[in-house]
Amino acid sequence: MPLLTVRDLSVHFHTRNGLVKAVDGISFDVEAGKTLAIIGESGSGKSVVCYSMLGLVPMPPGRFEGGSAMLGDRDLLTMKESELRKVRGKGISIIFQDPMTSLNPYMKIGDQMIEPLQLHFGMGKKEAWKKATETLAEVGIKNPEERMNAWPFEFSGGMRQRVVIAMALITEPEIIIADEPTTALDVTVQAQILKLLKELQQRRNIGVIFISHDLSVVADIADHICVMQNGAFVEQGSRDDIFKRASHPYTQKLLSAVPDTHKTQAHPDAEQPLVRVENLCTWFGGGKKTEPVKAVDNVSFDIRRGEIVGLVGESGSGKSTTGRSILRLLKPTSGSIQFDGKELAHLDMRQMKPLRRRMQMIFQDPYASLNPRMTVYDTLAEPLLLHRVVTRKELDTRVFELMDSVGLARQAVLRYPHEFSGGQRQRIAIGRAIATHPEFIVADEPVSALDVTIQAQILDLLLDLVDRFNLTMLFVSHDLAVVRYLSDRILVMKDGQLVEEGNAADVFDRPEQAYTRELLASIPGKSLLEQRASQL
């Protein structure tokens, strides 16, 4: 008998702009020891399904239009709030996407861990503390007795996610809802978290609802998959059914949008590199009694004109610091940075200004890098005027040309960043980067936060722009599948140093270093996705 049986669930939002059918007549079961994955793009209704059952969707504007969600012999949809509070955490727990938003920064980890035990089971502090320490150990936190007294900011992203998993497990729930729990994590940390979830699920016989837009992650963890579009399930089936025998066009579209790790690119090689980095060091801090943080430590490489070079590694490996040092957004400690034969390492901000037009950057989070008080028009016009690319008389024409180049509708030119989706905001950021006709672009994790179909669109846009404008690019990412799809050559970075370098195919298919092999082995769903690619 299933732990949870959902039938014909419908949740609609009644807004000023009309009716939104967020969830429209869906049905599914959650079984003990099994993982049900709900996949789809942002806005498809995935999270609303789970949050509405636990009373976490505001009513109004939301409203149940029908259906049932039976947890045993109790219907979650008809429960009073006092009853739901007992279910939340004790019967059903949630692992949220961003652990820093679900951990209280003003409370030590131990105090947050014991709170649900005291609330749901009436445990004393000593007994609850002992159980919380054991649960931290179970999820792989070293020195759990000591870490119980630590603050959330003292943990890495992967360790914080382990803490959140421990908090979800501590009340011994029957079901765990995992809402995009690995989206913000590096590929190796992601693999560790997915493996941990699977082991804990099997050990405790827990039913899991895994919400994700990442099909490669789902390929590794799911037993049964529901594909969601516009509030409805368009296809359901076992993992193999979905990945090997998908029948619905939308499912096929999602699968085709996953980067093809066998795709090769061909870009012209030039004899002289456009960018040459030699013995680059960028260190932070350090003093009489403390060692500096060697974010980039004696790194050397070339980038030829027209080439896309992928720079990969885990968080903290020094990737972003390398890119920012090349553009002189950070001051290097020592070494040489040459752009088109000109030494940059010792130039001050005034001396760098003439080169800014030729060197640009695309940042990871467009919402953070775009001015919320500037319209698209102002955002695109600013670099054109600053670098005197066009006259004011030519400005309108050039802004509209940029919007055309990155696939944005001209009628949206007076909108603000908050009025666009994540993918559209990234298109605005790309438009700003190419506005000055640069020769070299550093793209720092530009697709890491995007849905798989939007990610594919942005990657194809970047490839198109590289070819159309003969751009040279350093593409920084922790996602090896994306880097393989885009890059001519790959640089692998660890602890501030380059550990491997070579053509994309050689590094991906014949890695020499153990660390590179570890990164490649951590790519989620690699075997299933490669099987599917071979069938196409």
N, C-alpha and C positions, 0 to 999 in steps of 0.2 A: 504494500500500500504506500503511495507517495506521501512524503512529509507535507507537501504543499500542493494543492490542486486549485488552479486558477481557470475559471471558465467565463468566456464572453466579457472580459473586463473592458469597460469603456470609461475613460476620463476625459471630459471636455472642459475647455476654458472659455468662459463667457466674458469677452473683453469689449472695450469700446469699439474696437475695429472689427468685431464680429466673432463668430464661433470658431474655435480652434480644436479640432479633434486630435488631441495629443495621444490618446490611446483609444483604439477603435475596434473593440470586439475581439480581443486576443485570448488564447487559451494555451496553457502549458502545465506540466507537472515537474516537481522537483523531488528527486529520489535520494535516499540516504546513500552517502558514499559516491554520488555522481555529480558531475558539473554540467549545468545547463548554461550555455553561452547565448547572450542576446547581443547581436551585432547590428551595426547600422551607422549612418553618418550622424553628426551633431544635429539635434533637432528632430530626430526620427521618433523620439518618445521612449528611448531605452530606460533612462533614469526615472522618468515619471511612472513607469510600470511599477517599479519596486518601491519608490518613495511614497506613492499614493497608498499602497497597501499598509504602510506603517504610519499613516497619518502625518507624513512629512511634506505633503503638498498643500499649500494654503487653499482652504475651502470657505468662501469664494476667493478668487474667481474660478478655481477648479470645482468640478462637481462630478460625482459618480453618476453615470447614466445607466449603469446596469452591470450585471455580472456578480461573481462571487470569488472569494479567495479563502479556501478552507485550509486552516492549519489544524490538522486532526479533525475534530468535529466542531471547530469554532470558525466562524466567518469573520475574517479581519475587517471586512468592509462595514460590518454592522456593530463593531465593538465601540464601547465608550472610550474616551480618551484615557481614563484611569486604567482600563483593561489593557489598552495598547501600550501604555507605559511599562507594564509588566512584561509584555511580549518583546518590546524593543530592548535589545541587549541580552535578555535572558533566553527567549525562544529564537529570535532572529537578530543577528548582529550585522553591522555594516562596516566595511573597510572602504574609506573614502579615497579619492584620487590623490589629494595633496595632504600628506600627513601633518604639515605645519598648520593647516587650517583646522584640523581635527584634534590637535594637541594644544592644551592651554599653555602659552609661553610663560605664564606667571606661576605655574605649579610644577613641582618636581615630578619626575616620571612615576615614582612610587606612589605619591598621593593620588595621581590620576588613575593608576592601576587598581588601587584598592577601593576607589569610590563605588564602582558598580557592585562589588562584592558586599559592601556595607549596605548599599541601597536595596539590592535584590534578595540577599541572603541573611542580612542582619549580622554579618560576621564582626567580631571584634578586630581591632586594628592589628594585633599581633598575628592572629590566624590569617587575616587577609593579606598581610605583608608577606608571610611565608608562602602563600599560594601564588601571589603576584611574582615573587622572586623565582619560583619554580617555572612559571609560565614564560618569563623572560628567557630563562635558560632553554626552555623548549623551542623557542623560535630562534635560537642561535645567538643571543646576546651574551658576549663574554663578560666575565666578572659581574654577574647580575646583582649580587649584593651591593656592590659599589655603584653600579649604574642606576639602581633604584633611587639614589640620592642626586642624580644628575638632572640638568635642565634640558628641555627639548633641543635648544640650539647647540648643545654639546654633542649631538649625534649627527652622523652623515645622513644624506637622503635615504639610502638603503636601510640604515639602522633605524631611522625614524619610522620607515614603513614596517619594519619588523615589530617595533613597539606597538604600532596601531593594530597589527595582526594579533599581537598578544592581548591587547585590550578587547579585541573582538572575540577571542577564544576563552577569555578568563571566566566567563559566565557559563561556559559549556553549552553553547547554543546548538539547536538542531540544524539551523540553516545560517549560512553566511552569505551576505550580498557583497560582492567585490566590485566596486564601481570604478573602472579604469585604474586599478591599483598599481600599475607599472608604467603608466604613460610617461612620467617625468624621469624615469630611471635609465641609467646606462644599460647597454645590452648585457653585460656580465652580471650586474646587480639585478637586472630584470630576470635573468635566468635563475639566479639564486632564489628570488622571491617566488617565482612560479613553481620551482621545485619544492620549496618549503610549503607552499599552500597545498600542493598535491600530497605531500607526505603527511601533513597534519590532517588533511581531509580523510585520508585512508586510515590513519591511526585512530581518529575519533569518529569515523563513519558519519561525517557531516555532509549535508547537501549544500551545494554551492551554486549561486546565480552569479555568473561572471559577465559583467557589462563591459563592452569594449568596441572600439572602431577599428582595432588592429587585428586583421585576420591572421597574421603570422603568429601572434600571441595565442589566439583562439585555437590555432592548429595544434598547439602543444598541449593545451590543458582541457579542452572540451570533450565531453562524451556525446552531447546532443547540442545542436545549434539552431537558433531561431533567428532568421534574417528579418530585420524590421525596417520599414520604409513608410514615412508619413503616418505613423501611429498604428500600422497594421503589420502582422507577420505575412510576408510574401512567400516565404519558404521555410520549411522545417525539415530536419533530418539528422542522422548520425553525422559525426565528423567526416567520415569517408564519403557519405552521400553528398554533402555540401561541397567538399573540396574536389571530388573526383567526378561527380555526376550532377552538378548544379544545373537546374533547368530554368529558373526564372532569370529574365534579362538583368534585373537589378543585382542579383547575386553574382552573375557572370561579370557585371560591370565592376563590382567590388573586388572580385578576384583578379581581374585584368589590371586593376589599378595598383596592385602590389608590385613594387619594383622588380623587374626581371634581372636577376643577378648574373645572367649569361649574356645580357645585351652588351655590345661593344660600341665604342665611339671612336671616330677617327677625326683628329684635328691636326692641322699642319704643324710640323715641327720647325723651329727656327734654330739656326746655328748658335746665335747669341741669346742668352736668357734675357727675358724682360725683367725678371726679379731674381736677384742672387742674394742669398743669406749665408753668411759665413761666421761660424763660431759665435752665434748669437746667445747672449745671456741676459735674462731679465729676472732680477732678484728683488724680493721685497723684504723690508725690515732688516733685522740684524743689528747688533751692537756689540758692546764690549763683552757682554755675558751671554748673548743669544746668537744663534746661527741664523743667517737669512733664509727665507723660503726661496728655493731655487726653482721658480715656476718654469723657466726656460733655461736650459743649462747646456751650452756649447752645441747648439743646433746649426746644421748647415744643409742647404738644399737650393736647387734652381727651379724656376718655373719659366718655361719657354713661351713665347708669344703664341696666343691662340689655344693654349693648353688649359685643361681643367685638372687641377691636382687636388685630390682628396686628402684631408688630414684627419685621421681617426684616433680615438683613444677614449678612455674613461674620463669622467669628471675629475678635475684636478690634475690631469696629465699635462696641461700646459698648452692645449690647442688654441683656445681663444686668446690667451696671452701672446702666443706667437703671431697670430693674425693682427692683433691690435698693435704689437710692437712694429711689425712691418709697415703699417700705416702711420706709425708714430702717434697713435692715440695713447700709447704708453712709452715711457722713456726707457730704452734698453740700458742695461748696466755696462755691457761691453759687446764687442763684435761689430760686424759690418752688415749693412742693409743697402743694397744697390738697386735702384730702379732705373731701367734704361741707361745704365752706366753711371748714374749720378749717386753719390754716397748720401744716405739719409740719416744715418745713425746719430750724427752730431749736429744736425740742423735744429734750430729753434723754431717755435711756432710761426714766427714771421717769415722765416726762410722757407718753411713748408707750404705756405699758402698758395704759391703758384702751382704746386704739384697736386693740391687737393682736387682740382678739377679732373686730373688724370687717374686718381686712385679713390675708390669709394668703398663703402661697406653696407652690407645688408645684415641687420641685426636679427636675433632669434625671435624676440617678441615685438611685433609691430605696434601693439597697443602701448608699449612702454617707450618706443622710439619715435612715435608720431606725436606731435603736439595736439592735445585734445581740443585746443581752442583755435586750431587752424583748419580751414576747409581743405579739401583735396586740391583745389586750385592754388591756394596759398602755399601748400606743402610742396607742390611741384614747381611753382613759380620761384620759390625762394632761392634754390641753387642756380637757377637760370639767371636770375638778376645778380646774385652775389658774385658769380664768376663771369658775368657779362657775356653769357653765351648768346643771348638774343637782346634786341632792343625791346622797349615796352610796346612798340607797335607790333612786333612779331610775337609777343608773349602768348596771346590767346591761341594762336595757331600752334605754337610749339607745345603748350600744355595739352591741347586736344590730341596732338600726335602722340604724346607720351601715354595718354589714356588708351588710345587705340593700340599702342605697342604692347601694353600689359593686360589688355582684355577687359578694360573697365568702360562702362557705358558713359558717354559724354554728358548725359543729363544728370549724372551724379556728381558733377564737378563742384557743386556748392555744398555738398554734404560734409559732415564731420566724421572723424574716425569711429565714434561709437555707433554710427548708423550703418556700419558695414560688418560683414562676417569676418572671421579670422583670416580666411583665404583672400578675401578682397582687400583687407588691410595689408596683407603681405604683398599684394600686387601694387598697392600704393607705395610701399616702402621700396619695392624694386624699381618702380617708375622714378622715384626720387633719386635712386642710386645711378640710374642710367641717364639722367637728365643732362648731365654735363658731357656726355659722350666719353666716358672714362675708358682707359685702356686696360685697367686692372681692377678687379672687384674681390673683396674678401666676403664670402657668404658664411656667416656664423650661425649654424644650426637653423637655417631659415624655414625648415618644414617640420621640425620636431613636434610641434604642438598641433599639427593639422590632421584632419581625417584623411584616410588613405586615398580617397578619390580626389580631394583637394590637393593633397600632397603630390599626387601624380600630375595634376594640372600645373602646379608651380614648377615642378622639376622639368616638365616639357617646355614650359615658358622659358626657364633659364637656359635650356639647351638651344632653343630657338633664338634667343637674344645673343647667346655666345656666337652662334653661326652668323646671324644677321649683321652684328656690329663688330665681329672679330674681337670679342672680349677674351681676356685672360682671367682665370678665376682660381682662387684658393677656396675650396669648399670644406668647411669645418663641420664635423659631425661625429656622433657616437654610433650612428646607424650604418653598419657596414653594407647592408643591402642597398641603401640609397646611394652611398658613396660608389659602390661598384657600378650602379646604373649610370652614374653621371660622369665618372672620372676616367681620365687617360692614365694617370699614375696615382699611386696611393702611398702616403707616408703614414707610418704607424708610430704613435707617440706614447711614452709611458714615463711617469715621474720626471717630466721636464726634458726628456731626451728622445731622439729618434731611435727606434730599435729595428725598424725595417723600412725599406723603400724599394719600389719597383713598379713595373707596369701593372695595371689593375688586374689583368687576368692572372699574371704570375703570383701576385700577392694573395689573391683570392683563392686560386686553385692549387698553388704550390707554395704555401707560406714556409719560411725558413725558421722563424723564431717561435718558441713555445708560447709566448704572450699573444702573438698574432693568431696562432692556432686556437688559443683559449677564447679570443674574441669571436672568431669565426664559429666555433662550436656553440657559442652562446646565442647565435642568431635564432630567434624563436621560429618554430615551424619550418625550418629550412628544408628538411627532407620532404615533407608533404608538398611544399610550394615548388620544389625542384621536380618532383614527380609530375605535378600538374603542368609545369612549363614544358616538360618533355612530351606531354600528350598534345600540346597545342601546335 
